[in-house]
Amino acid sequence: MPDTTKDRSDTAAQKGQVRLATVVIVVAFVAWMAASAIGGALGLPARFAFLLDLACMAALIWALVVLYRVWRLRQNNGV
């Protein structure tokens, strides 16, 4: 008899990872747009804009890696 409890906990963990990656993507884009607008209005130097761009890209790459790992796990498990 298959261990459905483990399958359920794995699926719940994967859903949690997908939710977290989704929140990171949304927050990164909103923060990027807001900070770009505020930085432009305040006349902040371009180096701060590049720093913000790099931070947002890092968050998006992290989310992409998390989503790729979840996708691969689902492909291997046949879910």
C-alpha positions, -999 to 999 in steps of 0.1 A, spaced: 0 0 0 15 34 -10 23 59 17 -2 86 8 7 107 39 42 113 26 27 121 -9 3 146 6 31 163 27 53 165 -4 25 180 -24 18 205 4 54 214 6 56 220 -32 25 241 -31 40 262 -3 72 267 -23 52 277 -53 32 302 -32 64 316 -17 80 320 -52 48 338 -64 49 362 -35 86 369 -41 79 376 -78 50 400 -71 68 418 -43 100 422 -64 81 437 -93 60 460 -71 91 471 -52 110 476 -84 83 498 -99 77 518 -67 113 524 -60 121 534 -96 93 559 -95 103 573 -61 140 573 -70 133 592 -102 111 617 -83 138 623 -56 166 624 -81 187 596 -66 219 587 -84 219 560 -111 240 537 -89 210 532 -66 188 523 -95 213 497 -106 215 483 -71 178 480 -70 177 464 -104 203 438 -93 184 431 -61 151 425 -80 169 404 -106 184 383 -78 149 378 -63 134 368 -97 163 344 -104 158 328 -70 120 324 -76 128 309 -111 151 284 -95 125 274 -69 98 270 -95 121 249 -117 129 226 -88 92 221 -81 85 215 -117 113 189 -119 100 172 -87 65 170 -102 79 156 -135 98 129 -116 70 120 -93 43 119 -120 21 145 -102 
